[in-house]
Amino acid sequence: MLDYGLERSADVLARAFDDYFVRIPFTITLLLNSSRADSVDLTLSRVFVRDGTAVGAALIARRGWTCRLAGMGIIPEARRTGVGRAAVIALLDEAQSRGDHTMLLEVIEQNTAAVELYRACGFETIRRLVGFAGKAPEISEAHDDLIEVDLREVAGAVTRYAPRDFPWQISGETIAQLTPPAVGYRRRDAWIAITDPAQPVVTVRALVARDAIEPAELLRSVIAKHPGKDEWRFNPIWPEEFAGFIVQVGLPRTALSQWQMRRSLQVSQKSL
């Protein structure tokens, strides 16, 4: 992607995602932010060219022995021509050749064609990821023991207490890249990170606790501290089995959901 050029690469991705379930207006800035926050490696990310024309692109992120297909799109006129399957197979071959043990991805559940493609290429489902968004119910007051903390403290708590296979976007490594105006809070043994609370829409980027009762109370406290928001949002990257506390607070579930998927790669003895 670096060789192809970031502006041209962003244009290919923008065309590929223009009619997607969630339209993503790719720009150079977005690519660079992904490189920093999500560990996207622009030297390993690919633009796919057929007969001299770019027909798709893929973003590859890496951490340790694990890589992630952070986004792949094929332009409309090249879909259902075998380009997608060829691209995924090529990306898996490259990942194996460089010694990666696992490739991860998330795919919108309602995008049945993409789900079938990834399953045909050997990806297995880890869990369903869900989202929530809406105006929060009126909450009288914040708890006095709500403390603002360094976002790195939130990241450390996620690393310690969240499952090891937590989705990439809400992992401790990702949360550690957050900076102000995002804000972190702690209440007792629970931690949360949110986007700029001065904005009318606030997205929860991380929430983890040692006690199962704490997450809902922490969320209520943070909502009370920042009242009057048009919307509180959890993007559809939250494990369904851990999302009960969001329901307790009263935020409605969004229509789109995702599958978190994993593909183990055969590792040679030399790599080990």
Protein Blocks (a to p, Z undefined) as FASTA:
>chain_A
ZZnopklmmmmmmmmmmmgmbdcdddfklmmmmmmmnopafklpccddeehiafbdcddd
dehjbccdfbdcddfklgonommmmmmmmmmmmmmmnopabdcddddfklmmlmmmmmmn
opacfbdcddddddddddfbacfklccddfklmmmmmmmmmcfkbcfklgfklmmmpccf
bdcddehjaccddddfkbmbdcdfbdcdfbfklmmmmmmmmmmmmghiabdcddffbcfk
lmmmmmmnopacdfbdcddddddddddfklZZ
